[in-house]
Amino acid sequence: MTEERPQQASKNEKPDSHVKPGKSDDAQYMNAGQLDHFRNMLLQVKVELGEDIDRTVHTMQDEVAIFADPNDRASQETDIAIELRNRDRERKLIKKIDETIARIDAGDYGYCENCGVEIGIQRLEARPTATLCIDCKTLQEIKERQMAK
């Protein structure tokens, strides 16, 4: 059972650039100003992650060295493995950011995928890619812990 969502502002409307989430005169949840704020936040994070990935690739290409000492070689391989794992996490985050931007475009952003209630501005500020409200996320984590035992 999902709740009715309030009508969102048209995508063609220009929100005030000074509007901060939760501080606008329009108390409507996920109004045009809020959606614009979160879209910009997500795009900025995506750009920064892309730059980090490019920088890592160039660094790894430039710093390739063949060490005679097996310990040095092992340390280098460990460093590379850690960097690659971090880049893989960032690649997954970029994918999640793209999915979140698609949710903004579809008008589904800010609402829980499970129950349809508002996720909340504070939660989205902390984790803009959140797709579950805090209650559903807590239940999911409890279930995951029970399955791990």
N, C-alpha and C positions, 0 to 999 in steps of 0.2 A: 504494500500500500504506500503510495507516494503522495506527498503533499503538493498542492497547487503552487507553482512558482510564479512570483510576480512578473509582470511584463517588463522586459528589459528595454533600455533605450536603443534606438536605432544605431547601427554601426556608423552611419554617416554623420551623426551628431558629433560636434566637437566638444569634448569635455574641457572644463577649465583645467589648465595645466597645474594650477596650484592646489587642486583638490587632493586631499590625502584620504586613503581608505578610512572609513569610520568617522571622518571629520567633515563630511560634506553637509550642505544644507538639505540635500535630498536624502532622506533616511532609507530609501529603497536599497535593499541588499543587492549587491552586484550591479550597481548602476554603471553607466558608461564610464564615468571617471575612475571607478574602482577597477573595472575590467581593463581600462587603458593602463592604469598603474601596474597591475599584475602582468600584463603583456610586456610592458617595458622592462619590468624586473626580470622576467624570464628570458627575454631577448638579450639583456645585458649579461646574465649568467652564461647563456649559451655562447656569446662572443668570447667571454673570458675563458671558458673551457676549451673552445677551439684554439685560442692562442696558446694555452698551456700544452695542448696536444701537439701543435706544430713545433713549439719550442722544444718539447721532449724529443720528438723525432729528429730534429736537427742536432740536438745535443748528443743523442745516442749515435748518430752517424759520425759526428766530429770526434767523439771520445773513444771510438773503438780502438782498443789496444790489445796486443797479444802479449800476455805476461808469461814469462818463463816459469815463475813460481806458481805451483798449483794453488796455494792459498790465495794469492792475489787474483788468479783467474776465477776461483770460486767466489771471492768477494764481489768481483765485477759481475759475474753471472747472477748472483743474488740481488745486487743492486738493479740490474736490468729487469729481473723477474718482478721485483717490487714495483718498479716504474711502469712496467707493462700492465700489472694488475691494477694500479691506480688509473692508468689511461683507459683500461677497460671499464672501470667503474664510471669514469667521466663520460665515456661513449654511451653507456647505458643511461646516464643522467640526461645527456643531450636528447636521446630518444624519448625519454619521459617528458622532457621540456616540450618537444615537438607535439607529443600527444596532448599535453596540457594546453598548448596554444590552440590545437584543434578543438578542444573542449570549450575554450573561450569563444572561438568562432561559431561553434554549434549552440552556444547559449547554455551549456551544461556546467560551466565552471562554477565552483563554489558550493556545489551540492553533492552530498554523499552518494556514491555509486550504489550502495546497499539499500539505504533507507530513504534517500531523497531529501533529508533535512539539510539545512544550511551548515556548512563546515565551520564557518566563523572567520571573521577577518583576522583575528589574532593568530589563529592556527595557520591561515594561509600566508600571513606575513612571515611566520617562522619557517613554514614549509610550503612554498607556493605550488609545488607539484602534488600536494595531498589530494587524494581522491575519496577518502573516507572521513566521516566525522570522528571526533575523539572517542565516542562510545563504541562505534563499530570497529575502529582501529584497536581499541583496548581489548574487545572481545576476540578479534583476530589474533592478537599477540598471546592471549591466554590459551587459545586453541593451539597455537603453534608450540607453546611451551609444553602443553599436555601431550602433544604428539611426539615431542622430542624425548620424553621420559620413557 
